[in-house]
């Protein structure tokens, strides 16, 4: 999927360009932005278009409005921050389709930037309804998709408009996501390690199986570990186990053996007598979790072994934490991975944080800039790693 035309491959001067960004930022009750990461991530593409003399109109969704416009889901609060970051005035359109929008776009000069109101104020957006798509695309000459976070959805503003706007190309953020999540995993330097964490096998089984095909070794962490330990016939105490996925775990272990791939499970675990930040804890062998105790993190022996295994690799993709890192007592396993990846990146390895709670852990550690790539995707990252085709990407022009 990585070989798509990018915004730098086409002439944009004087063109009315519709850019789909992911400006779905968190707002507090006063409608103030509490985290502007997504706005900052969209700046390079917009800046490039402005410098090249395009007339830039941005569209995005925010939240999940149920039934038409709601003030708390308006993109208006984004205008001020976007203007600051771009160093130019961003105008705000009170709608995303219609005569007023058409008039505003027609009046734009080269280098101007306009932000449209939330596309999801129309339920036709998520339904990719053809008449709505036509209206959304009508004022524009071409389309740039830079919203990786919604690329796995075939919505009007991600996939529909490509039928009417040509060329339709990727922005820099989308291109970078594809380069790492698709390119590095498929053709990156070997050995490749995949770290798959998180609480449930059920939500990660597809990505686990897909990465088992591509990776040389797979580290399993988080709550999923205990379903795998049970599959190996080990006692798991009162740890989280998905009984209906024990056979699935057995099949994954058998497949790894057949393919000659290494699956690494923790040798020791931090167990607690309750799911609580002030629970009593002890470190036990993964073979001997006592009754009434639950595993909430991997132990020091596991951290040392996993670090050693990872450092033999040239590319690492990480999705999902190794323990309940939100509680200090159960955070060591997750942050041991962060420290290991920081050292590996400095030594020239490619480290990819593939969405989800592992991104939150890296951000919390203050080491986000020490990784090769941090995916902004969430669901889109998972689907791409699972080998699925993302509609918002498939619809773009081939390079």
Long-range contacts (C-beta under 8 A, 24 or more apart in sequence): 1-178, 1-182, 1-384, 1-389, 1-390, 1-393, 1-394, 2-178, 2-179, 2-182, 2-183, 2-186, 3-398, 3-399, 4-169, 4-170, 4-175, 4-178, 4-393, 4-396, 4-397, 4-398, 4-399, 5-167, 5-169, 5-170, 5-396, 5-397, 5-398, 5-399, 6-169, 6-170, 6-171, 6-172, 6-175, 6-399, 7-45, 7-48, 7-49, 7-144, 7-169, 7-170, 7-171, 7-172, 8-48, 8-172, 9-169, 9-399, 10-142, 10-167, 10-169, 12-49, 12-52, 12-53, 12-54, 12-142, 13-52, 13-53, 13-54, 13-110, 14-53, 14-54, 14-55, 14-110, 15-54, 15-55, 15-141, 15-142, 16-54, 16-55, 16-57, 16-105, 16-108, 16-139, 16-140, 16-141, 16-142, 17-49, 17-54, 17-55, 17-56, 17-57, 17-140, 17-141, 17-142, 17-143, 17-144, 18-57, 18-59, 18-136, 18-137, 18-139, 18-140, 18-142, 18-143, 18-144, 18-161, 18-165, 19-45, 19-46, 19-49, 19-56, 19-57, 19-58, 19-59, 19-143, 19-144, 19-145, 19-146, 19-171, 20-58, 20-59, 20-60, 20-143, 20-144, 20-145, 20-146, 20-147, 20-150, 20-157, 20-158, 20-161, 20-392, 21-45, 21-46, 21-58, 21-59, 21-60, 21-146, 21-147, 21-171, 22-60, 22-146, 22-147, 22-148, 22-149, 22-150, 22-376, 23-58, 23-60, 23-62, 23-75, 23-78, 23-82, 23-115, 24-60, 24-61, 24-62, 24-63, 24-149, 24-150, 25-62, 25-78, 27-62, 27-72, 27-77, 31-71, 31-72, 31-74, 31-76, 31-77, 32-77, 33-77, 33-78, 33-81, 36-81, 36-85, 37-376, 38-149, 38-376, 39-78, 39-81, 39-82, 39-85, 40-85, 41-173, 41-376, 42-146, 42-171, 42-173, 43-85, 43-86, 44-172, 44-173, 45-144, 45-146, 45-171, 45-172, 45-173, 46-86, 46-113, 47-86, 48-172, 49-144, 50-86, 50-88, 50-111, 50-113, 51-111, 53-110, 53-111, 54-110, 54-111, 55-105, 55-108, 55-109, 55-110, 55-111, 55-112, 56-112, 56-113, 56-114, 57-93, 57-105, 57-108, 57-113, 57-114, 57-115, 57-116, 57-139, 57-140, 58-82, 58-90, 58-113, 58-114, 58-115, 58-116, 59-96, 59-115, 59-116, 59-119, 59-136, 59-157, 60-115, 60-116, 60-118, 60-119, 60-147, 60-157, 61-118, 61-119, 61-120, 61-125, 61-150, 61-155, 61-157, 62-118, 62-120, 63-118, 63-120, 64-120, 65-118, 65-120, 65-121, 67-123, 68-121, 69-117, 69-118, 69-121, 70-121, 73-118, 73-120, 73-121, 74-117, 74-118, 75-115, 75-116, 75-117, 75-118, 76-117, 78-115, 79-115, 82-113, 82-115, 86-113, 88-113, 89-113, 90-114, 90-115, 91-115, 92-117, 93-117, 95-121, 96-121, 96-122, 96-136, 97-122, 97-132, 97-135, 97-136, 97-138, 98-135, 101-139, 102-138, 102-139, 105-139, 105-140, 106-139, 119-155, 119-156, 119-157, 124-156, 125-155, 125-156, 125-157, 126-153, 126-155, 126-156, 127-156, 128-154, 128-155, 128-156, 128-159, 128-160, 129-156, 130-160, 132-156, 132-160, 133-160, 133-161, 133-163, 133-164, 134-164, 136-160, 136-161, 137-161, 137-163, 137-164, 137-165, 138-164, 140-165, 141-165, 142-166, 142-167, 142-168, 142-169, 143-167, 143-168, 143-169, 144-168, 144-169, 144-170, 144-171, 145-169, 145-170, 145-171, 145-174, 145-392, 145-393, 145-395, 145-396, 146-170, 146-171, 146-172, 146-173, 146-174, 147-174, 147-392, 148-173, 148-174, 148-177, 148-375, 148-376, 148-377, 148-380, 148-381, 149-376, 149-377, 149-378, 149-379, 149-380, 150-380, 150-392, 151-377, 151-380, 151-390, 151-391, 151-392, 151-393, 152-377, 152-379, 152-380, 152-383, 152-384, 152-388, 152-390, 152-391, 152-392, 153-391, 153-392, 154-391, 154-392, 155-392, 158-391, 158-392, 158-395, 159-391, 159-392, 159-394, 159-395, 162-395, 162-396, 163-395, 166-397, 167-397, 168-395, 168-396, 168-397, 169-396, 169-397, 170-393, 170-396, 173-376, 174-393, 176-373, 177-373, 177-375, 177-376, 177-377, 177-380, 177-381, 177-384, 178-384, 178-393, 180-350, 180-352, 180-372, 180-373, 180-375, 181-317, 181-352, 181-354, 181-373, 181-375, 181-377, 181-381, 181-384, 181-385, 182-384, 184-315, 184-317, 184-350, 184-352, 184-373, 185-211, 185-214, 185-315, 185-317, 185-352, 185-385, 186-214, 188-314, 188-315, 188-350, 189-314, 189-315, 189-349, 189-350, 190-216, 190-313, 190-314, 190-315, 191-216, 191-217, 191-312, 191-313, 191-314, 191-315, 192-216, 192-313, 192-314, 192-315, 192-316, 192-317, 193-217, 193-218, 193-219, 193-309, 193-310, 193-313, 193-315, 193-316, 193-317, 194-218, 194-219, 194-316, 194-317, 194-318, 194-319, 195-219, 195-221, 195-310, 195-316, 195-317, 195-318, 195-319, 195-320, 195-322, 195-337, 195-358, 196-220, 196-221, 196-224, 196-319, 196-320, 197-221, 197-222, 197-224, 197-318, 197-319, 197-320, 197-321, 197-322, 197-334, 197-357, 197-358, 198-222, 198-223, 198-224, 198-319, 198-320, 198-321, 198-356, 198-357, 199-223, 199-224, 199-240, 200-224, 200-240, 200-242, 201-227, 201-228, 201-242, 201-245, 201-248, 201-249, 202-242, 202-245, 204-319, 204-320, 205-245, 205-248, 205-252, 206-386, 207-319, 207-382, 207-385, 207-386, 208-252, 209-252, 209-255, 210-385, 210-386, 210-387, 211-317, 211-385, 212-252, 212-255, 212-256, 212-259, 212-261, 212-263, 213-259, 215-261, 215-317, 216-261, 216-262, 216-313, 217-261, 217-262, 217-263, 217-264, 217-309, 217-313, 218-256, 218-261, 218-262, 218-263, 218-264, 219-264, 219-306, 219-309, 219-310, 220-263, 220-264, 220-265, 221-266, 221-298, 221-320, 221-321, 221-322, 221-323, 221-333, 221-334, 221-337, 222-320, 222-321, 222-322, 222-323, 224-320, 225-265, 225-266, 225-269, 225-286, 225-295, 225-298, 226-289, 226-295, 228-252, 228-253, 228-265, 229-265, 229-286, 229-289, 232-265, 234-286, 234-287, 234-289, 235-287, 235-288, 235-289, 235-290, 235-291, 236-289, 236-295, 237-271, 237-289, 237-290, 237-291, 237-292, 237-293, 237-294, 237-295, 238-291, 238-292, 238-293, 238-294, 239-271, 239-289, 239-293, 239-294, 239-295, 240-294, 262-309, 264-305, 264-306, 264-309, 266-298, 266-299, 266-301, 266-302, 266-306, 266-333, 267-299, 267-301, 267-302, 267-305, 268-298, 268-299, 268-300, 268-301, 268-302, 269-295, 269-296, 269-297, 269-298, 269-299, 269-302, 270-295, 270-296, 270-297, 270-298, 270-299, 270-323, 270-329, 270-330, 270-332, 270-333, 271-295, 271-296, 272-296, 272-329, 272-330, 275-324, 276-327, 277-327, 277-328, 277-329, 279-329, 281-329, 296-323, 296-324, 296-327, 296-329, 296-330, 297-322, 297-323, 297-324, 297-325, 297-329, 297-330, 297-331, 297-332, 297-333, 297-334, 298-322, 298-323, 298-333, 299-333, 300-332, 302-333, 303-332, 303-333, 303-336, 306-336, 306-337, 306-340, 307-336, 307-340, 310-337, 310-340, 310-341, 310-344, 311-340, 311-343, 311-344, 313-344, 313-349, 314-349, 314-350, 315-349, 315-350, 315-351, 315-352, 316-341, 316-344, 316-349, 316-350, 316-351, 316-352, 317-352, 317-354, 317-385, 318-351, 318-352, 318-353, 318-354, 318-358, 319-353, 319-354, 319-355, 319-356, 319-358, 319-381, 319-382, 319-385, 320-356, 320-357, 320-358, 321-357, 321-358, 321-361, 325-357, 325-361, 325-364, 334-358, 334-361, 335-361, 335-365, 338-362, 338-365, 338-367, 339-367, 341-370, 341-371, 342-367, 342-370, 342-371, 345-370, 345-371, 345-372, 346-370, 354-381, 354-382, 354-385, 355-379, 355-380, 355-381, 355-382, 356-381, 356-382
